[in-house]
Amino acid sequence: MSDAIEGSVRATCPRCGTVEVPAAATTLRMTAAGSDDRRSVASFRCPSCGETVEMPVDERTAGLLLTAGVGIGVPSELPSQTDHS
Ligand SMILES: [Zn+2]
């Protein structure tokens, strides 16, 4: 497999403020595909309080997140596959 560069993402938790989240613990979801208003939402679990936080990001931020190693998430309607590695 590919060597994962350990990256972290600076995110904002409504409770804790600015936190650093491992890129591997962050998921980026593209929403509203095909519409004019294309948006992305980054979701992560705050390492400080454990709360799941969803944060809308613009296109530039989404690109930075992908560069840092954040994975693309699937819509929550789809069954998520459990991957034991
Ligand atoms: Zn928090």
PDB file of the backbone (N, CA, C, O) and the ligand in Angstrom, with CONECT records:
HET     ZN  A 101       1
ATOM      1  N   MET A   1       0.848  -1.196   0.000  1.00  0.00           N
ATOM      2  CA  MET A   1       0.000   0.000   0.000  1.00  0.00           C
ATOM      3  C   MET A   1       0.883   1.246   0.000  1.00  0.00           C
ATOM      4  O   MET A   1       2.100   1.166   0.173  1.00  0.00           O
ATOM      5  N   SER A   2       0.269   2.352  -0.190  1.00  0.00           N
ATOM      6  CA  SER A   2       1.025   3.594  -0.240  1.00  0.00           C
ATOM      7  C   SER A   2       1.423   4.041   1.161  1.00  0.00           C
ATOM      8  O   SER A   2       0.728   3.781   2.143  1.00  0.00           O
ATOM      9  N   ASP A   3       2.539   4.707   1.219  1.00  0.00           N
ATOM     10  CA  ASP A   3       2.967   5.252   2.499  1.00  0.00           C
ATOM     11  C   ASP A   3       2.146   6.487   2.821  1.00  0.00           C
ATOM     12  O   ASP A   3       2.130   7.459   2.066  1.00  0.00           O
ATOM     13  N   ALA A   4       1.474   6.432   3.941  1.00  0.00           N
ATOM     14  CA  ALA A   4       0.665   7.574   4.332  1.00  0.00           C
ATOM     15  C   ALA A   4       1.533   8.603   5.045  1.00  0.00           C
ATOM     16  O   ALA A   4       2.172   8.324   6.060  1.00  0.00           O
ATOM     17  N   ILE A   5       1.530   9.767   4.490  1.00  0.00           N
ATOM     18  CA  ILE A   5       2.219  10.858   5.175  1.00  0.00           C
ATOM     19  C   ILE A   5       1.327  11.339   6.309  1.00  0.00           C
ATOM     20  O   ILE A   5       0.166  11.703   6.116  1.00  0.00           O
ATOM     21  N   GLU A   6       1.904  11.325   7.475  1.00  0.00           N
ATOM     22  CA  GLU A   6       1.092  11.691   8.626  1.00  0.00           C
ATOM     23  C   GLU A   6       0.844  13.197   8.637  1.00  0.00           C
ATOM     24  O   GLU A   6       1.742  13.994   8.910  1.00  0.00           O
ATOM     25  N   GLY A   7      -0.370  13.552   8.337  1.00  0.00           N
ATOM     26  CA  GLY A   7      -0.716  14.956   8.310  1.00  0.00           C
ATOM     27  C   GLY A   7      -1.793  15.254   9.321  1.00  0.00           C
ATOM     28  O   GLY A   7      -2.530  14.366   9.748  1.00  0.00           O
ATOM     29  N   SER A   8      -1.874  16.479   9.688  1.00  0.00           N
ATOM     30  CA  SER A   8      -2.949  16.864  10.585  1.00  0.00           C
ATOM     31  C   SER A   8      -3.638  18.096  10.017  1.00  0.00           C
ATOM     32  O   SER A   8      -3.061  18.873   9.257  1.00  0.00           O
ATOM     33  N   VAL A   9      -4.862  18.237  10.408  1.00  0.00           N
ATOM     34  CA  VAL A   9      -5.702  19.291   9.886  1.00  0.00           C
ATOM     35  C   VAL A   9      -6.105  20.199  11.034  1.00  0.00           C
ATOM     36  O   VAL A   9      -6.512  19.733  12.098  1.00  0.00           O
ATOM     37  N   ARG A  10      -5.988  21.481  10.810  1.00  0.00           N
ATOM     38  CA  ARG A  10      -6.439  22.410  11.836  1.00  0.00           C
ATOM     39  C   ARG A  10      -7.926  22.687  11.619  1.00  0.00           C
ATOM     40  O   ARG A  10      -8.338  23.186  10.572  1.00  0.00           O
ATOM     41  N   ALA A  11      -8.695  22.360  12.606  1.00  0.00           N
ATOM     42  CA  ALA A  11     -10.144  22.495  12.477  1.00  0.00           C
ATOM     43  C   ALA A  11     -10.688  23.236  13.691  1.00  0.00           C
ATOM     44  O   ALA A  11      -9.988  23.478  14.675  1.00  0.00           O
ATOM     45  N   THR A  12     -11.951  23.581  13.582  1.00  0.00           N
ATOM     46  CA  THR A  12     -12.561  24.331  14.665  1.00  0.00           C
ATOM     47  C   THR A  12     -13.690  23.518  15.287  1.00  0.00           C
ATOM     48  O   THR A  12     -14.649  23.141  14.614  1.00  0.00           O
ATOM     49  N   CYS A  13     -13.559  23.263  16.554  1.00  0.00           N
ATOM     50  CA  CYS A  13     -14.610  22.592  17.305  1.00  0.00           C
ATOM     51  C   CYS A  13     -15.423  23.672  18.025  1.00  0.00           C
ATOM     52  O   CYS A  13     -14.856  24.582  18.629  1.00  0.00           O
ATOM     53  N   PRO A  14     -16.760  23.565  17.957  1.00  0.00           N
ATOM     54  CA  PRO A  14     -17.584  24.583  18.621  1.00  0.00           C
ATOM     55  C   PRO A  14     -17.375  24.618  20.127  1.00  0.00           C
ATOM     56  O   PRO A  14     -17.626  25.639  20.767  1.00  0.00           O
ATOM     57  N   ARG A  15     -16.925  23.532  20.684  1.00  0.00           N
ATOM     58  CA  ARG A  15     -16.689  23.507  22.127  1.00  0.00           C
ATOM     59  C   ARG A  15     -15.275  23.933  22.491  1.00  0.00           C
ATOM     60  O   ARG A  15     -15.060  24.701  23.429  1.00  0.00           O
ATOM     61  N   CYS A  16     -14.312  23.416  21.725  1.00  0.00           N
ATOM     62  CA  CYS A  16     -12.915  23.521  22.140  1.00  0.00           C
ATOM     63  C   CYS A  16     -12.151  24.602  21.371  1.00  0.00           C
ATOM     64  O   CYS A  16     -11.035  24.963  21.744  1.00  0.00           O
ATOM     65  N   GLY A  17     -12.752  25.113  20.305  1.00  0.00           N
ATOM     66  CA  GLY A  17     -12.018  26.068  19.492  1.00  0.00           C
ATOM     67  C   GLY A  17     -11.144  25.351  18.491  1.00  0.00           C
ATOM     68  O   GLY A  17     -11.526  24.311  17.954  1.00  0.00           O
ATOM     69  N   THR A  18      -9.971  25.902  18.237  1.00  0.00           N
ATOM     70  CA  THR A  18      -9.092  25.327  17.232  1.00  0.00           C
ATOM     71  C   THR A  18      -8.423  24.069  17.768  1.00  0.00           C
ATOM     72  O   THR A  18      -7.789  24.079  18.823  1.00  0.00           O
ATOM     73  N   VAL A  19      -8.580  22.994  17.020  1.00  0.00           N
ATOM     74  CA  VAL A  19      -7.973  21.724  17.407  1.00  0.00           C
ATOM     75  C   VAL A  19      -7.229  21.163  16.200  1.00  0.00           C
ATOM     76  O   VAL A  19      -7.544  21.485  15.054  1.00  0.00           O
ATOM     77  N   GLU A  20      -6.248  20.328  16.473  1.00  0.00           N
ATOM     78  CA  GLU A  20      -5.555  19.653  15.386  1.00  0.00           C
ATOM     79  C   GLU A  20      -6.035  18.217  15.309  1.00  0.00           C
ATOM     80  O   GLU A  20      -5.928  17.451  16.267  1.00  0.00           O
ATOM     81  N   VAL A  21      -6.562  17.873  14.152  1.00  0.00           N
ATOM     82  CA  VAL A  21      -7.152  16.560  13.957  1.00  0.00           C
ATOM     83  C   VAL A  21      -6.293  15.790  12.963  1.00  0.00           C
ATOM     84  O   VAL A  21      -5.928  16.332  11.919  1.00  0.00           O
ATOM     85  N   PRO A  22      -5.966  14.546  13.264  1.00  0.00           N
ATOM     86  CA  PRO A  22      -5.236  13.746  12.275  1.00  0.00           C
ATOM     87  C   PRO A  22      -6.029  13.644  10.982  1.00  0.00           C
ATOM     88  O   PRO A  22      -7.243  13.444  11.000  1.00  0.00           O
ATOM     89  N   ALA A  23      -5.339  13.783   9.870  1.00  0.00           N
ATOM     90  CA  ALA A  23      -6.026  13.724   8.585  1.00  0.00           C
ATOM     91  C   ALA A  23      -6.797  12.427   8.428  1.00  0.00           C
ATOM     92  O   ALA A  23      -7.855  12.395   7.800  1.00  0.00           O
ATOM     93  N   ALA A  24      -6.266  11.362   8.999  1.00  0.00           N
ATOM     94  CA  ALA A  24      -6.915  10.060   8.869  1.00  0.00           C
ATOM     95  C   ALA A  24      -8.248  10.018   9.609  1.00  0.00           C
ATOM     96  O   ALA A  24      -9.094   9.168   9.330  1.00  0.00           O
ATOM     97  N   ALA A  25      -8.428  10.930  10.544  1.00  0.00           N
ATOM     98  CA  ALA A  25      -9.666  10.946  11.317  1.00  0.00           C
ATOM     99  C   ALA A  25     -10.675  11.939  10.749  1.00  0.00           C
ATOM    100  O   ALA A  25     -11.728  12.184  11.338  1.00  0.00           O
ATOM    101  N   THR A  26     -10.336  12.494   9.612  1.00  0.00           N
ATOM    102  CA  THR A  26     -11.199  13.494   8.994  1.00  0.00           C
ATOM    103  C   THR A  26     -11.751  12.948   7.690  1.00  0.00           C
ATOM    104  O   THR A  26     -11.052  12.258   6.948  1.00  0.00           O
ATOM    105  N   THR A  27     -12.995  13.258   7.419  1.00  0.00           N
ATOM    106  CA  THR A  27     -13.630  12.819   6.190  1.00  0.00           C
ATOM    107  C   THR A  27     -14.177  14.033   5.453  1.00  0.00           C
ATOM    108  O   THR A  27     -14.744  14.941   6.061  1.00  0.00           O
ATOM    109  N   LEU A  28     -14.003  14.036   4.162  1.00  0.00           N
ATOM    110  CA  LEU A  28     -14.524  15.122   3.342  1.00  0.00           C
ATOM    111  C   LEU A  28     -15.663  14.597   2.478  1.00  0.00           C
ATOM    112  O   LEU A  28     -15.519  13.604   1.764  1.00  0.00           O
ATOM    113  N   ARG A  29     -16.782  15.278   2.560  1.00  0.00           N
ATOM    114  CA  ARG A  29     -17.929  14.874   1.742  1.00  0.00           C
ATOM    115  C   ARG A  29     -18.276  15.996   0.780  1.00  0.00           C
ATOM    116  O   ARG A  29     -18.439  17.154   1.165  1.00  0.00           O
ATOM    117  N   MET A  30     -18.383  15.619  -0.469  1.00  0.00           N
ATOM    118  CA  MET A  30     -18.833  16.565  -1.479  1.00  0.00           C
ATOM    119  C   MET A  30     -20.360  16.521  -1.527  1.00  0.00           C
ATOM    120  O   MET A  30     -20.962  15.450  -1.614  1.00  0.00           O
ATOM    121  N   THR A  31     -20.958  17.674  -1.468  1.00  0.00           N
ATOM    122  CA  THR A  31     -22.422  17.710  -1.475  1.00  0.00           C
ATOM    123  C   THR A  31     -22.904  18.460  -2.703  1.00  0.00           C
ATOM    124  O   THR A  31     -22.152  19.185  -3.355  1.00  0.00           O
ATOM    125  N   ALA A  32     -24.156  18.268  -2.990  1.00  0.00           N
ATOM    126  CA  ALA A  32     -24.835  19.006  -4.049  1.00  0.00           C
ATOM    127  C   ALA A  32     -24.106  18.895  -5.375  1.00  0.00           C
ATOM    128  O   ALA A  32     -23.925  19.891  -6.075  1.00  0.00           O
ATOM    129  N   ALA A  33     -23.691  17.689  -5.720  1.00  0.00           N
ATOM    130  CA  ALA A  33     -23.036  17.484  -6.996  1.00  0.00           C
ATOM    131  C   ALA A  33     -24.000  17.814  -8.127  1.00  0.00           C
ATOM    132  O   ALA A  33     -25.155  17.388  -8.117  1.00  0.00           O
ATOM    133  N   GLY A  34     -23.521  18.568  -9.090  1.00  0.00           N
ATOM    134  CA  GLY A  34     -24.346  18.887 -10.235  1.00  0.00           C
ATOM    135  C   GLY A  34     -25.132  20.168 -10.076  1.00  0.00           C
ATOM    136  O   GLY A  34     -25.740  20.646 -11.034  1.00  0.00           O
ATOM    137  N   SER A  35     -25.131  20.721  -8.903  1.00  0.00           N
ATOM    138  CA  SER A  35     -25.834  21.982  -8.730  1.00  0.00           C
ATOM    139  C   SER A  35     -24.841  23.137  -8.805  1.00  0.00           C
ATOM    140  O   SER A  35     -23.627  22.933  -8.762  1.00  0.00           O
ATOM    141  N   ASP A  36     -25.363  24.327  -8.916  1.00  0.00           N
ATOM    142  CA  ASP A  36     -24.480  25.494  -8.994  1.00  0.00           C
ATOM    143  C   ASP A  36     -23.758  25.710  -7.677  1.00  0.00           C
ATOM    144  O   ASP A  36     -22.607  26.144  -7.636  1.00  0.00           O
ATOM    145  N   ASP A  37     -24.451  25.401  -6.626  1.00  0.00           N
ATOM    146  CA  ASP A  37     -23.891  25.650  -5.310  1.00  0.00           C
ATOM    147  C   ASP A  37     -23.175  24.402  -4.825  1.00  0.00           C
ATOM    148  O   ASP A  37     -23.734  23.594  -4.084  1.00  0.00           O
ATOM    149  N   ARG A  38     -21.943  24.261  -5.251  1.00  0.00           N
ATOM    150  CA  ARG A  38     -21.193  23.060  -4.906  1.00  0.00           C
ATOM    151  C   ARG A  38     -20.464  23.294  -3.592  1.00  0.00           C
ATOM    152  O   ARG A  38     -19.660  24.216  -3.454  1.00  0.00           O
ATOM    153  N   ARG A  39     -20.762  22.451  -2.658  1.00  0.00           N
ATOM    154  CA  ARG A  39     -20.154  22.627  -1.346  1.00  0.00           C
ATOM    155  C   ARG A  39     -19.561  21.324  -0.851  1.00  0.00           C
ATOM    156  O   ARG A  39     -19.927  20.234  -1.289  1.00  0.00           O
ATOM    157  N   SER A  40     -18.645  21.476   0.066  1.00  0.00           N
ATOM    158  CA  SER A  40     -18.043  20.314   0.700  1.00  0.00           C
ATOM    159  C   SER A  40     -18.182  20.464   2.203  1.00  0.00           C
ATOM    160  O   SER A  40     -18.197  21.569   2.745  1.00  0.00           O
ATOM    161  N   VAL A  41     -18.281  19.335   2.846  1.00  0.00           N
ATOM    162  CA  VAL A  41     -18.384  19.337   4.294  1.00  0.00           C
ATOM    163  C   VAL A  41     -17.303  18.419   4.842  1.00  0.00           C
ATOM    164  O   VAL A  41     -17.198  17.255   4.454  1.00  0.00           O
ATOM    165  N   ALA A  42     -16.506  18.958   5.743  1.00  0.00           N
ATOM    166  CA  ALA A  42     -15.517  18.140   6.418  1.00  0.00           C
ATOM    167  C   ALA A  42     -16.099  17.690   7.750  1.00  0.00           C
ATOM    168  O   ALA A  42     -16.613  18.508   8.513  1.00  0.00           O
ATOM    169  N   SER A  43     -16.024  16.428   8.024  1.00  0.00           N
ATOM    170  CA  SER A  43     -16.488  15.947   9.316  1.00  0.00           C
ATOM    171  C   SER A  43     -15.341  15.250  10.024  1.00  0.00           C
ATOM    172  O   SER A  43     -14.555  14.528   9.411  1.00  0.00           O
ATOM    173  N   PHE A  44     -15.263  15.477  11.308  1.00  0.00           N
ATOM    174  CA  PHE A  44     -14.165  14.903  12.077  1.00  0.00           C
ATOM    175  C   PHE A  44     -14.625  14.704  13.508  1.00  0.00           C
ATOM    176  O   PHE A  44     -15.603  15.303  13.955  1.00  0.00           O
ATOM    177  N   ARG A  45     -13.919  13.871  14.199  1.00  0.00           N
ATOM    178  CA  ARG A  45     -14.174  13.699  15.622  1.00  0.00           C
ATOM    179  C   ARG A  45     -13.141  14.509  16.392  1.00  0.00           C
ATOM    180  O   ARG A  45     -11.934  14.310  16.255  1.00  0.00           O
ATOM    181  N   CYS A  46     -13.642  15.411  17.191  1.00  0.00           N
ATOM    182  CA  CYS A  46     -12.747  16.273  17.942  1.00  0.00           C
ATOM    183  C   CYS A  46     -11.905  15.432  18.904  1.00  0.00           C
ATOM    184  O   CYS A  46     -12.455  14.674  19.703  1.00  0.00           O
ATOM    185  N   PRO A  47     -10.574  15.559  18.835  1.00  0.00           N
ATOM    186  CA  PRO A  47      -9.703  14.767  19.711  1.00  0.00           C
ATOM    187  C   PRO A  47      -9.786  15.209  21.160  1.00  0.00           C
ATOM    188  O   PRO A  47      -9.340  14.497  22.060  1.00  0.00           O
ATOM    189  N   SER A  48     -10.351  16.370  21.383  1.00  0.00           N
ATOM    190  CA  SER A  48     -10.401  16.902  22.731  1.00  0.00           C
ATOM    191  C   SER A  48     -11.661  16.471  23.477  1.00  0.00           C
ATOM    192  O   SER A  48     -11.585  15.998  24.611  1.00  0.00           O
ATOM    193  N   CYS A  49     -12.825  16.637  22.835  1.00  0.00           N
ATOM    194  CA  CYS A  49     -14.078  16.323  23.529  1.00  0.00           C
ATOM    195  C   CYS A  49     -14.787  15.114  22.938  1.00  0.00           C
ATOM    196  O   CYS A  49     -15.766  14.636  23.512  1.00  0.00           O
ATOM    197  N   GLY A  50     -14.313  14.611  21.801  1.00  0.00           N
ATOM    198  CA  GLY A  50     -14.895  13.416  21.229  1.00  0.00           C
ATOM    199  C   GLY A  50     -16.160  13.658  20.431  1.00  0.00           C
ATOM    200  O   GLY A  50     -16.771  12.718  19.921  1.00  0.00           O
ATOM    201  N   GLU A  51     -16.550  14.905  20.323  1.00  0.00           N
ATOM    202  CA  GLU A  51     -17.759  15.247  19.578  1.00  0.00           C
ATOM    203  C   GLU A  51     -17.496  15.149  18.080  1.00  0.00           C
ATOM    204  O   GLU A  51     -16.414  15.499  17.608  1.00  0.00           O
ATOM    205  N   THR A  52     -18.489  14.671  17.336  1.00  0.00           N
ATOM    206  CA  THR A  52     -18.376  14.680  15.884  1.00  0.00           C
ATOM    207  C   THR A  52     -18.799  16.051  15.369  1.00  0.00           C
ATOM    208  O   THR A  52     -19.902  16.524  15.646  1.00  0.00           O
ATOM    209  N   VAL A  53     -17.918  16.666  14.629  1.00  0.00           N
ATOM    210  CA  VAL A  53     -18.142  18.031  14.162  1.00  0.00           C
ATOM    211  C   VAL A  53     -18.209  18.027  12.642  1.00  0.00           C
ATOM    212  O   VAL A  53     -17.380  17.403  11.979  1.00  0.00           O
ATOM    213  N   GLU A  54     -19.189  18.719  12.099  1.00  0.00           N
ATOM    214  CA  GLU A  54     -19.260  18.907  10.658  1.00  0.00           C
ATOM    215  C   GLU A  54     -19.018  20.368  10.342  1.00  0.00           C
ATOM    216  O   GLU A  54     -19.587  21.262  10.969  1.00  0.00           O
ATOM    217  N   MET A  55     -18.175  20.591   9.374  1.00  0.00           N
ATOM    218  CA  MET A  55     -17.708  21.940   9.100  1.00  0.00           C
ATOM    219  C   MET A  55     -17.732  22.181   7.596  1.00  0.00           C
ATOM    220  O   MET A  55     -17.010  21.512   6.857  1.00  0.00           O
ATOM    221  N   PRO A  56     -18.536  23.107   7.135  1.00  0.00           N
ATOM    222  CA  PRO A  56     -18.536  23.413   5.701  1.00  0.00           C
ATOM    223  C   PRO A  56     -17.223  24.055   5.299  1.00  0.00           C
ATOM    224  O   PRO A  56     -16.708  24.933   5.991  1.00  0.00           O
ATOM    225  N   VAL A  57     -16.691  23.611   4.183  1.00  0.00           N
ATOM    226  CA  VAL A  57     -15.421  24.148   3.706  1.00  0.00           C
ATOM    227  C   VAL A  57     -15.583  24.592   2.262  1.00  0.00           C
ATOM    228  O   VAL A  57     -16.395  24.044   1.517  1.00  0.00           O
ATOM    229  N   ASP A  58     -14.810  25.580   1.882  1.00  0.00           N
ATOM    230  CA  ASP A  58     -14.854  26.011   0.492  1.00  0.00           C
ATOM    231  C   ASP A  58     -13.921  25.148  -0.348  1.00  0.00           C
ATOM    232  O   ASP A  58     -13.237  24.253   0.149  1.00  0.00           O
ATOM    233  N   GLU A  59     -13.923  25.455  -1.636  1.00  0.00           N
ATOM    234  CA  GLU A  59     -13.200  24.598  -2.567  1.00  0.00           C
ATOM    235  C   GLU A  59     -11.707  24.564  -2.262  1.00  0.00           C
ATOM    236  O   GLU A  59     -11.064  23.519  -2.359  1.00  0.00           O
ATOM    237  N   ARG A  60     -11.171  25.716  -1.895  1.00  0.00           N
ATOM    238  CA  ARG A  60      -9.738  25.783  -1.623  1.00  0.00           C
ATOM    239  C   ARG A  60      -9.379  24.964  -0.389  1.00  0.00           C
ATOM    240  O   ARG A  60      -8.391  24.229  -0.375  1.00  0.00           O
ATOM    241  N   THR A  61     -10.204  25.107   0.646  1.00  0.00           N
ATOM    242  CA  THR A  61      -9.941  24.345   1.863  1.00  0.00           C
ATOM    243  C   THR A  61     -10.086  22.856   1.610  1.00  0.00           C
ATOM    244  O   THR A  61      -9.317  22.050   2.136  1.00  0.00           O
ATOM    245  N   ALA A  62     -11.073  22.493   0.804  1.00  0.00           N
ATOM    246  CA  ALA A  62     -11.251  21.084   0.472  1.00  0.00           C
ATOM    247  C   ALA A  62      -9.999  20.524  -0.197  1.00  0.00           C
ATOM    248  O   ALA A  62      -9.585  19.398   0.077  1.00  0.00           O
ATOM    249  N   GLY A  63      -9.402  21.329  -1.080  1.00  0.00           N
ATOM    250  CA  GLY A  63      -8.178  20.905  -1.745  1.00  0.00           C
ATOM    251  C   GLY A  63      -7.034  20.715  -0.769  1.00  0.00           C
ATOM    252  O   GLY A  63      -6.249  19.774  -0.887  1.00  0.00           O
ATOM    253  N   LEU A  64      -6.949  21.622   0.199  1.00  0.00           N
ATOM    254  CA  LEU A  64      -5.900  21.502   1.210  1.00  0.00           C
ATOM    255  C   LEU A  64      -6.091  20.247   2.052  1.00  0.00           C
ATOM    256  O   LEU A  64      -5.131  19.562   2.403  1.00  0.00           O
ATOM    257  N   LEU A  65      -7.342  19.966   2.364  1.00  0.00           N
ATOM    258  CA  LEU A  65      -7.623  18.775   3.166  1.00  0.00           C
ATOM    259  C   LEU A  65      -7.222  17.515   2.422  1.00  0.00           C
ATOM    260  O   LEU A  65      -6.640  16.597   3.000  1.00  0.00           O
ATOM    261  N   LEU A  66      -7.538  17.478   1.126  1.00  0.00           N
ATOM    262  CA  LEU A  66      -7.173  16.307   0.329  1.00  0.00           C
ATOM    263  C   LEU A  66      -5.659  16.161   0.266  1.00  0.00           C
ATOM    264  O   LEU A  66      -5.131  15.051   0.333  1.00  0.00           O
ATOM    265  N   THR A  67      -4.970  17.277   0.137  1.00  0.00           N
ATOM    266  CA  THR A  67      -3.510  17.251   0.105  1.00  0.00           C
ATOM    267  C   THR A  67      -2.940  16.711   1.409  1.00  0.00           C
ATOM    268  O   THR A  67      -1.918  16.026   1.419  1.00  0.00           O
ATOM    269  N   ALA A  68      -3.617  17.030   2.505  1.00  0.00           N
ATOM    270  CA  ALA A  68      -3.139  16.579   3.813  1.00  0.00           C
ATOM    271  C   ALA A  68      -3.433  15.102   4.048  1.00  0.00           C
ATOM    272  O   ALA A  68      -2.963  14.519   5.025  1.00  0.00           O
ATOM    273  N   GLY A  69      -4.204  14.505   3.159  1.00  0.00           N
ATOM    274  CA  GLY A  69      -4.453  13.085   3.284  1.00  0.00           C
ATOM    275  C   GLY A  69      -5.844  12.727   3.767  1.00  0.00           C
ATOM    276  O   GLY A  69      -6.115  11.583   4.131  1.00  0.00           O
ATOM    277  N   VAL A  70      -6.725  13.719   3.766  1.00  0.00           N
ATOM    278  CA  VAL A  70      -8.097  13.454   4.182  1.00  0.00           C
ATOM    279  C   VAL A  70      -8.802  12.631   3.115  1.00  0.00           C
ATOM    280  O   VAL A  70      -8.650  12.887   1.920  1.00  0.00           O
ATOM    281  N   GLY A  71      -9.564  11.656   3.547  1.00  0.00           N
ATOM    282  CA  GLY A  71     -10.264  10.784   2.618  1.00  0.00           C
ATOM    283  C   GLY A  71     -11.628  11.336   2.260  1.00  0.00           C
ATOM    284  O   GLY A  71     -12.217  12.142   2.982  1.00  0.00           O
ATOM    285  N   ILE A  72     -12.111  10.867   1.110  1.00  0.00           N
ATOM    286  CA  ILE A  72     -13.440  11.241   0.675  1.00  0.00           C
ATOM    287  C   ILE A  72     -14.450  10.293   1.299  1.00  0.00           C
ATOM    288  O   ILE A  72     -14.306   9.073   1.209  1.00  0.00           O
ATOM    289  N   GLY A  73     -15.448  10.843   1.915  1.00  0.00           N
ATOM    290  CA  GLY A  73     -16.464  10.027   2.537  1.00  0.00           C
ATOM    291  C   GLY A  73     -17.577   9.691   1.578  1.00  0.00           C
ATOM    292  O   GLY A  73     -17.706  10.292   0.511  1.00  0.00           O
ATOM    293  N   VAL A  74     -18.375   8.729   1.968  1.00  0.00           N
ATOM    294  CA  VAL A  74     -19.528   8.354   1.175  1.00  0.00           C
ATOM    295  C   VAL A  74     -20.770   8.917   1.846  1.00  0.00           C
ATOM    296  O   VAL A  74     -20.775   9.147   3.055  1.00  0.00           O
ATOM    297  N   PRO A  75     -21.817   9.139   1.073  1.00  0.00           N
ATOM    298  CA  PRO A  75     -23.061   9.615   1.675  1.00  0.00           C
ATOM    299  C   PRO A  75     -23.550   8.671   2.752  1.00  0.00           C
ATOM    300  O   PRO A  75     -23.385   7.456   2.646  1.00  0.00           O
ATOM    301  N   SER A  76     -24.142   9.222   3.774  1.00  0.00           N
ATOM    302  CA  SER A  76     -24.505   8.411   4.932  1.00  0.00           C
ATOM    303  C   SER A  76     -25.622   7.429   4.620  1.00  0.00           C
ATOM    304  O   SER A  76     -25.867   6.499   5.388  1.00  0.00           O
ATOM    305  N   GLU A  77     -26.306   7.632   3.485  1.00  0.00           N
ATOM    306  CA  GLU A  77     -27.370   6.691   3.133  1.00  0.00           C
ATOM    307  C   GLU A  77     -26.812   5.328   2.757  1.00  0.00           C
ATOM    308  O   GLU A  77     -27.444   4.293   2.970  1.00  0.00           O
ATOM    309  N   LEU A  78     -25.610   5.357   2.191  1.00  0.00           N
ATOM    310  CA  LEU A  78     -25.018   4.107   1.760  1.00  0.00           C
ATOM    311  C   LEU A  78     -24.482   3.332   2.960  1.00  0.00           C
ATOM    312  O   LEU A  78     -23.956   3.919   3.906  1.00  0.00           O
ATOM    313  N   PRO A  79     -24.621   2.020   2.911  1.00  0.00           N
ATOM    314  CA  PRO A  79     -24.054   1.228   4.001  1.00  0.00           C
ATOM    315  C   PRO A  79     -22.546   1.320   4.002  1.00  0.00           C
ATOM    316  O   PRO A  79     -21.910   1.112   2.969  1.00  0.00           O
ATOM    317  N   SER A  80     -21.973   1.625   5.130  1.00  0.00           N
ATOM    318  CA  SER A  80     -20.526   1.746   5.205  1.00  0.00           C
ATOM    319  C   SER A  80     -19.925   0.367   5.423  1.00  0.00           C
ATOM    320  O   SER A  80     -20.414  -0.443   6.210  1.00  0.00           O
ATOM    321  N   GLN A  81     -18.853   0.140   4.696  1.00  0.00           N
ATOM    322  CA  GLN A  81     -18.202  -1.149   4.825  1.00  0.00           C
ATOM    323  C   GLN A  81     -17.183  -1.116   5.933  1.00  0.00           C
ATOM    324  O   GLN A  81     -16.358  -0.206   6.015  1.00  0.00           O
ATOM    325  N   THR A  82     -17.247  -2.099   6.769  1.00  0.00           N
ATOM    326  CA  THR A  82     -16.286  -2.186   7.850  1.00  0.00           C
ATOM    327  C   THR A  82     -14.983  -2.792   7.327  1.00  0.00           C
ATOM    328  O   THR A  82     -14.957  -3.905   6.802  1.00  0.00           O
ATOM    329  N   ASP A  83     -13.937  -2.047   7.484  1.00  0.00           N
ATOM    330  CA  ASP A  83     -12.665  -2.484   6.948  1.00  0.00           C
ATOM    331  C   ASP A  83     -11.714  -2.825   8.081  1.00  0.00           C
ATOM    332  O   ASP A  83     -11.158  -1.944   8.737  1.00  0.00           O
ATOM    333  N   HIS A  84     -11.541  -4.102   8.294  1.00  0.00           N
ATOM    334  CA  HIS A  84     -10.580  -4.522   9.315  1.00  0.00           C
ATOM    335  C   HIS A  84      -9.215  -4.652   8.677  1.00  0.00           C
ATOM    336  O   HIS A  84      -9.037  -5.454   7.759  1.00  0.00           O
ATOM    337  N   SER A  85      -8.281  -3.906   9.128  1.00  0.00           N
ATOM    338  CA  SER A  85      -6.954  -3.973   8.548  1.00  0.00           C
ATOM    339  C   SER A  85      -5.958  -4.346   9.620  1.00  0.00           C
ATOM    340  O   SER A  85      -4.764  -4.459   9.340  1.00  0.00           O
TER     341      SER A  85
HETATM  342 ZN    ZN A 101     -14.101  19.570  20.947  1.00  0.00          ZN2+
END
